[in-house]
Amino acid sequence: METYSVLREFSGTWGLVIMMLAFVGIVVFAFRPGSRKLHDDISQIPFRNEKPGE
């Protein structure tokens, strides 16, 4: 087999599995218990240096 065929076969099988596991891991990390405070804090970063009334 030439290199292209080997890489294409690998990406068609294991590449899909790896990408699916990465997606599930990211979703679980984002919605894990206890992360709400962190996400609320991060969402307020653009407004930290604003003065009221400006």
C-alpha positions as CSV (number, residue, x, y, z in Angstrom):
1,M,0.0,0.0,0.0
2,E,1.2,3.5,-0.6
3,T,1.3,6.1,2.2
4,Y,-1.9,7.9,1.0
5,S,-4.0,4.8,1.2
6,V,-2.7,3.9,4.6
7,L,-3.4,7.4,6.0
8,R,-6.8,7.5,4.4
9,E,-7.8,4.2,5.8
10,F,-6.6,5.2,9.3
11,S,-8.4,8.6,9.2
12,G,-11.6,6.9,8.0
13,T,-11.7,4.6,11.0
14,W,-9.7,5.7,14.0
15,G,-9.7,9.4,13.1
16,L,-13.5,9.4,13.5
17,V,-13.3,7.7,16.8
18,I,-10.7,10.1,18.1
19,M,-12.6,13.2,17.0
20,M,-15.8,11.8,18.5
21,L,-14.1,11.2,21.9
22,A,-12.5,14.7,21.8
23,F,-16.0,16.2,21.2
24,V,-17.6,14.3,24.0
25,G,-14.7,15.2,26.3
26,I,-15.0,18.9,25.5
27,V,-18.8,18.8,26.1
28,V,-18.4,17.0,29.4
29,F,-15.7,19.4,30.5
30,A,-17.9,22.4,29.7
31,F,-20.9,21.1,31.5
32,R,-19.2,19.5,34.5
33,P,-20.6,20.2,37.9
34,G,-19.1,23.2,39.6
35,S,-18.0,25.0,36.5
36,R,-20.8,27.6,36.5
37,K,-18.9,30.0,38.8
38,L,-15.9,29.9,36.5
39,H,-18.0,30.4,33.3
40,D,-19.8,33.3,34.9
41,D,-16.5,34.9,35.9
42,I,-15.1,34.5,32.4
43,S,-18.2,36.0,30.8
44,Q,-17.8,39.2,32.8
45,I,-14.2,39.9,31.6
46,P,-15.2,42.4,28.8
47,F,-17.1,44.5,31.4
48,R,-14.5,44.7,34.2
49,N,-12.8,48.0,33.2
50,E,-16.0,49.9,32.3
51,K,-17.1,52.7,34.5
52,P,-20.8,53.1,35.2
53,G,-22.4,55.9,33.1
54,E,-20.0,55.9,30.2
